[in-house]
Amino acid sequence: MDRLGAAVGGLGFAVLILGGFVAIRVLTRLFYSVVLLIETLSLAAFALLVGYVVYRIILGSSDDPRRSR
């Protein structure tokens, strides 16, 4: 009976170690995905900002009420 208990305990410990590795891998990939999403969104926002500024410069449109077109 002691051998059976030791085998079950060893198996449980092995499952715990494997589960820890799997959990770390899942969390790492989740973190990587979140960082990639944030990077993509910030790059898109930056591109929109630059595009807006270029649009305003090239077309010469202004919000200045003293300037009439």
Secondary structure as GFF3:
##gff-version 3
##sequence-region A 1 69
A	DSSP	alpha_helix	2	59	.	.	.	ID=ss1
###
